[in-house]
Amino acid sequence: MDNKSNEIRTDFSHFLGNSKSQDEFIEKDYTNRVNLALKYIDNNLDSELSLESISNIALYSPFHFHRIFKALIGETLYAYIIRKRIEKTASILIHKKHISITELSLQYGFSSNASFTRAFKKFYGVSPSAFRKESPNKYSKISQVESKNGQESPIFEKYICNINNHLNWIKMNANIEIKEVPELKFASMTHFGVHGIENVFDKLIKWGQAKGLMANSETKMARIFHDSFKITDPDKVRMSICLLTDRPFVLEGEIASGSIKKNKCMVGRFEITPHDFEKSWSSLFIWMNENGFKKAEGNPFEIYHNDFREHLENKCIVDLHIPIE
């Protein structure tokens, strides 16, 4: 965020000037306004999303908002919307086989199947129909595939081996429960990508300490995933790094407020190293499908119960949450 903040200051110096008070205004204001726009886009991907309507949500003029968005996110608003729509359709192609490609193209703002196919192929290298055919959902059950002589195919054997490895990982490393999770309120900072996450955690913790929020034993750190690593470039996955707290606080700088609605979740308690998170998430999704559960619309999230740097084996004690129907 620091480099991007500098880019924004440089980019807008010609109309905001370089005074300290203006600098502080940018630091306090731009992130929260762009976050409002990101949430609006996520919730309205199947609606018309014009620069004018989104800049109005962010309370900026279209000209100013367009430049702020590009400096902060690293993509133009138009490119970001197209990417999010393509990623949304990719998820639907994987999980909802009954929805036709024509329906998807019209629902998500493409003028024709041809324009949708061109845009989709630019991202994934294959057409939507080929993507649906060649990218089976690795987190769901698969019917037995047989070769011509009636034996299980090598592909099927490899798939079953992968499934069993993940299920064994869950058995060895997790305790899984189905829970009704109450509403969780939080202070948060937005982060994109897999690099520099620890710096955001540290910054949020220092802010919480300065506000006296960390003195409460009920305060926990958390991370919410707004994108899926299965369909989004890891460097573009959007996350909210959170400090869970019921205490009131004043919004400032890059700190936003939010909540996770009360929902039903599959919760896996793990004690793992930072390198084991990907495998743990994959295993939990496989366990979910193998046991007949279906993911709900909510975002997966993590709640941490320790600082892994203080653990004798540098392990995180963490609950992975998947909202389920």
C-alpha positions as CSV (number, residue, x, y, z in Angstrom):
1,M,0.0,0.0,0.0
2,D,2.9,2.4,0.7
3,N,4.1,2.5,-2.8
4,K,0.6,2.9,-4.2
5,S,0.0,5.7,-1.7
6,N,3.1,7.5,-3.1
7,E,1.8,6.9,-6.6
8,I,-1.5,8.5,-5.7
9,R,0.1,11.5,-4.1
10,T,2.3,12.0,-7.2
11,D,-0.6,11.4,-9.6
12,F,-2.9,13.9,-7.9
13,S,-0.4,16.6,-6.8
14,H,-1.4,18.8,-9.8
15,F,-5.0,19.2,-8.5
16,L,-4.6,18.6,-4.7
17,G,-1.3,20.2,-4.1
18,N,1.5,19.0,-1.9
19,S,0.6,20.4,1.5
20,K,0.7,18.2,4.6
21,S,-3.0,18.7,5.3
22,Q,-3.9,17.6,1.8
23,D,-1.6,14.6,2.1
24,E,-3.3,13.6,5.3
25,F,-6.7,14.0,3.6
26,I,-5.7,11.6,0.8
27,E,-4.3,9.1,3.3
28,K,-7.5,9.1,5.3
29,D,-10.1,9.2,2.5
30,Y,-9.1,7.5,-0.7
31,T,-8.9,3.8,0.6
32,N,-12.3,3.8,2.3
33,R,-14.0,5.4,-0.8
34,V,-12.5,2.9,-3.2
35,N,-13.4,0.1,-0.8
36,L,-17.1,1.3,-1.1
37,A,-16.7,1.1,-4.9
38,L,-15.2,-2.4,-4.8
39,K,-18.0,-3.7,-2.6
40,Y,-20.6,-2.1,-4.9
41,I,-19.0,-3.7,-8.0
42,D,-18.8,-7.2,-6.3
43,N,-22.6,-7.0,-5.5
44,N,-23.6,-5.7,-8.9
45,L,-21.6,-7.6,-11.5
46,D,-24.8,-8.6,-13.3
47,S,-26.0,-4.9,-13.5
48,E,-24.9,-1.9,-15.5
49,L,-21.7,-0.6,-14.0
50,S,-20.8,2.8,-15.4
51,L,-18.0,5.1,-14.4
52,E,-20.6,7.7,-13.4
53,S,-22.6,5.4,-11.1
54,I,-19.5,3.9,-9.4
55,S,-17.8,7.3,-8.9
56,N,-21.0,8.5,-7.4
57,I,-20.8,5.6,-4.8
58,A,-17.3,6.7,-4.0
59,L,-18.3,10.4,-3.8
60,Y,-15.7,11.5,-6.3
61,S,-16.1,13.1,-9.7
62,P,-15.7,10.6,-12.6
63,F,-12.4,12.1,-13.7
64,H,-10.9,12.1,-10.2
65,F,-12.2,8.6,-9.3
66,H,-10.9,7.0,-12.5
67,R,-7.4,8.2,-11.7
68,I,-7.6,7.3,-8.0
69,F,-8.9,3.8,-8.8
70,K,-6.1,3.2,-11.4
71,A,-3.4,4.4,-9.0
72,L,-4.6,2.3,-6.0
73,I,-5.8,-0.9,-7.7
74,G,-3.3,-1.0,-10.6
75,E,-6.0,-1.5,-13.2
76,T,-8.4,0.8,-14.9
77,L,-12.0,0.6,-13.7
78,Y,-13.1,-0.9,-17.0
79,A,-10.4,-3.6,-16.9
80,Y,-11.2,-4.4,-13.3
81,I,-15.0,-4.8,-14.0
82,I,-14.3,-7.1,-17.0
83,R,-11.9,-9.2,-15.0
84,K,-14.3,-9.6,-12.1
85,R,-17.1,-10.5,-14.5
86,I,-15.0,-13.1,-16.3
87,E,-13.9,-14.6,-12.9
88,K,-17.5,-14.7,-11.8
89,T,-18.6,-16.6,-15.0
90,A,-15.6,-19.0,-14.6
91,S,-16.9,-19.9,-11.1
92,I,-20.4,-20.4,-12.4
93,L,-19.1,-22.6,-15.3
94,I,-17.4,-24.8,-12.7
95,H,-20.1,-25.0,-10.1
96,K,-23.4,-24.6,-12.0
97,K,-23.4,-26.8,-15.0
98,H,-27.1,-26.2,-15.8
99,I,-26.5,-22.5,-16.7
100,S,-25.9,-22.0,-20.4
101,I,-23.0,-20.0,-21.8
102,T,-25.5,-17.8,-23.6
103,E,-27.3,-17.0,-20.3
104,L,-24.0,-16.1,-18.7
105,S,-22.9,-13.8,-21.5
106,L,-26.1,-11.9,-21.4
107,Q,-26.4,-11.8,-17.6
108,Y,-22.9,-10.3,-17.2
109,G,-23.0,-7.6,-19.7
110,F,-21.6,-9.0,-22.9
111,S,-23.3,-8.2,-26.2
112,S,-22.9,-11.7,-27.7
113,N,-21.5,-15.1,-27.2
114,A,-18.7,-14.1,-29.5
115,S,-17.6,-11.1,-27.4
116,F,-17.9,-13.1,-24.2
117,T,-15.8,-15.9,-25.7
118,R,-13.1,-13.5,-26.8
119,A,-12.9,-11.8,-23.4
120,F,-12.9,-15.2,-21.6
121,K,-10.3,-16.7,-23.8
122,K,-8.0,-13.7,-23.2
123,F,-8.0,-14.6,-19.4
124,Y,-8.0,-18.4,-19.4
125,G,-6.6,-19.3,-22.8
126,V,-9.6,-21.4,-23.7
127,S,-13.2,-20.8,-24.7
128,P,-16.0,-20.9,-22.0
129,S,-17.2,-24.3,-23.3
130,A,-13.7,-25.7,-23.3
131,F,-13.1,-24.4,-19.8
132,R,-16.3,-26.1,-18.5
133,K,-15.3,-29.3,-20.2
134,E,-11.6,-29.4,-19.3
135,S,-11.7,-27.9,-15.8
136,P,-13.8,-30.3,-13.6
137,N,-14.3,-29.1,-10.1
138,K,-11.6,-30.8,-8.1
139,Y,-13.5,-30.1,-4.9
140,S,-16.5,-32.3,-5.9
141,K,-17.2,-36.0,-6.2
142,I,-16.3,-37.5,-9.6
143,S,-17.9,-40.5,-11.1
144,Q,-15.6,-43.4,-12.0
145,V,-13.9,-43.0,-15.3
146,E,-13.2,-46.3,-17.1
147,S,-10.8,-47.1,-20.0
148,K,-11.8,-49.2,-22.9
149,N,-10.8,-52.4,-21.1
150,G,-13.0,-51.6,-18.2
151,Q,-10.2,-50.6,-15.8
152,E,-9.9,-47.4,-13.9
153,S,-8.0,-44.8,-16.0
154,P,-4.7,-43.3,-14.8
155,I,-6.4,-39.9,-14.5
156,F,-9.0,-41.3,-12.2
157,E,-6.4,-43.1,-10.1
158,K,-4.4,-39.9,-9.8
159,Y,-7.6,-38.0,-8.8
160,I,-8.5,-40.5,-6.1
161,C,-4.9,-40.4,-4.8
162,N,-5.1,-36.6,-4.6
163,I,-8.5,-36.8,-2.8
164,N,-7.2,-39.4,-0.3
165,N,-4.1,-37.3,0.4
166,H,-6.2,-34.3,1.3
167,L,-8.6,-36.3,3.4
168,N,-5.7,-37.9,5.3
169,W,-4.3,-34.4,5.8
170,I,-7.6,-33.3,7.3
171,K,-7.8,-36.4,9.5
172,M,-4.2,-35.7,10.8
173,N,-4.4,-32.0,11.2
174,A,-7.9,-30.7,11.8
175,N,-10.9,-30.9,14.0
176,I,-14.1,-30.1,11.9
177,E,-17.4,-28.9,13.2
178,I,-20.6,-27.4,11.8
179,K,-21.4,-24.2,13.7
180,E,-23.8,-21.4,13.8
181,V,-21.4,-18.4,13.8
182,P,-22.8,-15.2,15.2
183,E,-22.4,-11.8,13.6
184,L,-18.8,-10.7,13.7
185,K,-17.9,-7.0,13.7
186,F,-14.4,-5.9,12.7
187,A,-12.0,-3.1,11.8
188,S,-10.2,-4.0,8.6
189,M,-7.6,-3.0,6.0
190,T,-7.8,-4.1,2.4
191,H,-4.9,-6.0,0.8
192,F,-4.4,-7.4,-2.7
193,G,-2.2,-10.4,-3.4
194,V,-0.1,-12.8,-1.4
195,H,2.9,-10.6,-0.8
196,G,3.3,-8.2,2.2
197,I,0.3,-9.6,4.1
198,E,2.3,-9.8,7.4
199,N,3.0,-6.0,7.1
200,V,-0.8,-5.3,7.0
201,F,-1.4,-7.6,10.0
202,D,1.3,-5.7,12.0
203,K,0.0,-2.3,11.0
204,L,-3.6,-3.3,12.1
205,I,-2.3,-4.8,15.4
206,K,-0.4,-1.6,16.2
207,W,-3.5,0.5,15.4
208,G,-5.6,-1.8,17.7
209,Q,-3.0,-1.6,20.5
210,A,-3.0,2.2,20.3
211,K,-6.8,2.2,20.6
212,G,-6.7,-0.2,23.5
213,L,-8.6,-2.9,21.5
214,M,-5.9,-5.6,21.9
215,A,-6.3,-5.6,25.7
216,N,-9.6,-7.4,25.3
217,S,-9.1,-11.2,25.4
218,E,-12.0,-11.7,23.0
219,T,-10.2,-9.6,20.3
220,K,-9.0,-11.9,17.4
221,M,-7.3,-11.3,14.1
222,A,-9.0,-12.6,10.9
223,R,-8.7,-12.6,7.2
224,I,-11.6,-12.6,4.7
225,F,-11.2,-13.8,1.1
226,H,-13.2,-11.8,-1.5
227,D,-11.8,-13.7,-4.4
228,S,-10.9,-17.4,-5.1
229,F,-7.4,-18.5,-5.8
230,K,-8.9,-21.1,-8.2
231,I,-10.0,-18.4,-10.7
232,T,-8.1,-15.2,-9.7
233,D,-4.5,-14.4,-10.2
234,P,-2.9,-14.7,-6.7
235,D,-1.4,-11.2,-7.0
236,K,-5.0,-9.8,-7.5
237,V,-6.9,-11.7,-4.9
238,R,-8.6,-9.2,-2.6
239,M,-8.6,-9.8,1.1
240,S,-9.7,-7.9,4.2
241,I,-7.3,-8.2,7.1
242,C,-9.5,-7.8,10.2
243,L,-9.4,-7.1,13.9
244,L,-12.6,-8.6,15.3
245,T,-14.0,-6.3,18.0
246,D,-17.4,-5.3,19.3
247,R,-16.0,-2.1,20.8
248,P,-16.7,1.2,19.0
249,F,-13.9,2.9,17.1
250,V,-13.3,5.9,14.9
251,L,-12.6,5.3,11.3
252,E,-9.2,6.7,10.2
253,G,-6.5,6.3,7.6
254,E,-6.9,3.0,5.8
255,I,-9.1,1.5,8.6
256,A,-12.6,0.5,7.6
257,S,-15.4,-1.1,9.5
258,G,-17.6,-4.1,8.5
259,S,-19.2,-7.2,9.7
260,I,-19.7,-10.9,8.7
261,K,-23.4,-11.7,8.9
262,K,-24.6,-14.5,11.2
263,N,-24.3,-17.7,9.2
264,K,-23.8,-21.5,9.3
265,C,-20.2,-22.5,8.7
266,M,-18.0,-25.5,8.4
267,V,-15.2,-24.7,10.7
268,G,-11.8,-26.5,10.6
269,R,-9.5,-25.9,13.6
270,F,-5.8,-26.3,12.4
271,E,-2.4,-26.0,14.0
272,I,-0.2,-25.4,10.9
273,T,2.7,-23.5,9.6
274,P,2.1,-20.5,7.2
275,H,3.2,-22.8,4.3
276,D,0.3,-25.2,5.0
277,F,-2.6,-22.9,4.5
278,E,-3.2,-23.7,0.9
279,K,-3.3,-27.4,1.5
280,S,-5.5,-27.0,4.5
281,W,-8.0,-24.9,2.5
282,S,-8.0,-27.4,-0.4
283,S,-8.5,-30.3,2.0
284,L,-11.4,-28.6,3.8
285,F,-13.2,-27.9,0.6
286,I,-12.7,-31.5,-0.5
287,W,-14.0,-32.8,2.9
288,M,-17.0,-30.5,2.5
289,N,-18.0,-32.0,-0.8
290,E,-17.1,-35.6,0.1
291,N,-19.5,-35.2,3.0
292,G,-22.4,-33.8,1.0
293,F,-22.3,-30.1,2.1
294,K,-22.6,-27.2,-0.3
295,K,-20.9,-23.8,0.0
296,A,-23.2,-20.8,0.5
297,E,-22.7,-17.4,-1.0
298,G,-20.7,-15.9,1.8
299,N,-16.9,-15.4,1.7
300,P,-14.5,-17.9,3.4
301,F,-12.6,-16.5,6.2
302,E,-9.9,-17.3,8.8
303,I,-9.8,-16.5,12.6
304,Y,-6.5,-16.7,14.3
305,H,-6.0,-17.7,18.0
306,N,-2.3,-16.9,18.3
307,D,0.7,-15.2,16.8
308,F,2.7,-18.0,15.0
309,R,5.9,-16.1,15.8
310,E,5.4,-16.8,19.4
311,H,4.7,-20.6,18.9
312,L,7.5,-23.0,19.7
313,E,7.1,-24.5,16.2
314,N,6.1,-21.3,14.5
315,K,2.6,-22.7,13.9
316,C,-0.7,-20.9,13.6
317,I,-3.7,-22.0,15.6
318,V,-6.5,-21.0,13.2
319,D,-10.1,-21.7,12.4
320,L,-10.9,-21.9,8.6
321,H,-14.5,-21.0,8.0
322,I,-16.6,-22.0,4.9
323,P,-20.2,-20.7,4.8
324,I,-22.5,-23.6,3.9
325,E,-26.2,-24.0,3.0
